[in-house]
Amino acid sequence: MHPIPAPVELLPGPTEGGAFVLDPDTRLIADPASGTTKRWLTSVLGPSLGLPLRPGDPSAADASNTITLRVAERLADRGPEAYELVVDASGVLIEGGGAAGVLWGAQTLRQLLGPDAFRRAPLRDGPRAVPAVRIADAPRFAWRGMMLDVARHFMPKDGVLRYLDLLAAHKLNVLHLHLTDDQGWRMPVARYPRLTGVGAHRARTRPGFGEDGPWEERPHGGHYTREDLREIVAYAAARHITVVPEIDLPGHSQAAIAAYPELGNTDVVDTSALEPWDRWGINPNVLNPSDATLEFYENVLAEVLEVFPSEWIHIGGDECPKEQWRASPAARGRIRELGLADEDELQSWFIRHFDRWLAERGRRLIGWDEILEGGLAPGATVMSWRGYAGGVAAARAGHDVVMCPQQHTYLDWRQSEDPDEPVPIAHARTPEDVYRFEPVPESLTEAEAARVIGVQANVWTETMDSARAVDYMVFPRLAAFAEVAWSSLPPPAERDVTDFARRMEAAHYARLDALGVEYRPPSGPRPWQRRPGVPGRPRDGAPPER
């Protein structure tokens, strides 16, 4: 069985003559469209095998002992990420429907070479064998993402680059980068330097979710430079991963208000006293609905667009309490001035403004499913996190949807009922639970189901204060998610979780070990992965299915 991330179709093919053996004379041939994969193989696979993988001559009559990469027009109708991989005694041929497909085929070649191919230096000398095989594969969803929250706990640039490599190894193609929230602002904006000067650090942090627990009396913070973010985007692009930035509005905005108090509802709260938040949860301090605030965020987003070429720009839109707007004479006057019914429609007006603004610049707005409240902006894509209902409503209204229902895809939720799980959040969700996730509800028609353009796993980092903690919570569940995102699996009740677990044990844990991932072992947390005494927020029983 071909292991993570996807089962594959095995086709009859030229597999006579046994395995292909890579040696120091193996050459690498690539057409111009496959240049990124050629560079990736040379820089990543070559060092792990201790082989130079020198360029070969594409016009040579004898193409033996070669790895050949090319885009094949015949695969285009299966999509740009489709690929075919053929291995026989003479070499390896990887063809893709587009450049991305060639890279995914190369990732499969890496899997076939064994766990040592995931290391950065060779563990032994000598030739490496690849079994003779022919594989044809293509993803189910075009958007296969992971959201990384760097606002609650900052992850330095090198950690983000490492996660891009991990996403690529699992054939995931979107990194949703959550750059701003109440607790921190991570992207510099030249026009507004206080966003990082003030908003990028908080004075202290309370570990866990207990209100009576001790504080960690140490400032936490950090931000990327503009060059860092450009590097992240370029590094991702070389792995055919799109980086989708998120700038949260109108809620989750205390870090911005702390930097520029005039952004808040100054007629009901003294915003000059605010600092980036040192707690978790839903914050009451939201943006005021003035023209000046709209202009401020237009200027912010103008700089975002300069750094991030992504078609989609995420504006959050979730968990925006309306109490300050209800108490604010200015906000109530704005509702009357605009002819709106209530505060929900005021939030919708906020979102619609930026939907138009982004569309005028050739981009698309995406937001959490609360953007449905008060009326959905015409061009918006909905990221459905509060179960499936928001995604179903959006698909039926003709909008694109990314499914990420929290009960299946929130990787901050605890991984078992074991009392030793660190900082236990919500319900227990095992890798097998994630493997049973079905993104497209049966209630959707075929046309509505086509609106589900993808799926996403979300990594909220309130309780993840280090790269080790992130690894523990993300893996192995992200491996299960990646298979759901790529493959057309049977209905959840028919999925073979035993076989999934067997394949993890047979090969994939060894790959994660080789990559240096500090995953949660199937037997439970290791002693140093526990966090005794740090309170969580667990819930008993299974979460609601929908």
Secondary structure, DSSP 8 states (H G I E B T S, - for coil): ---TT---EE-----TT--EEE-TT-EEEE-GGGHHHHHHIIIIIHHHHT---EE--TT-S---SEEEEEE-GGGGGG-TT-EEEEEETTEEEEEESSHHHHHHHHHHHHHHT-GGGGSSS-SS-S-EEE--EEEEE--S-SEEEEEEETTTS---HHHHHHHHHHHHHTT--EEEEE-EETTEE-S--TT-THHHHTTTEES-B--SS-SSS--B-S-EE----HHHHHHHHHHHHTTT-EEEEEEEESSS-HHHHHHSGGGS-TTTS-GGG--S--S-S--S------HHHHHHHHHHHHHHHHH---SEEEEE--S---HHHHH-HHHHHHHHHHT-SSHHHHHHHHHHHHHHHHHTTT-EEEEEGGGGTT---TT-EEEE-SSSHHHHHHHHTT--EEE--HHHHBTTS-SSS-TTSSS-EES---HHHHHT--SS-TTS-HHHHTTEEEEEEEE--TT--SHHHHHHHHTTHHHHHHHHHHS----GGG--HHHHHHHIIIIIHHHHHHHT-----TT---GGG--TT---EE--S-----
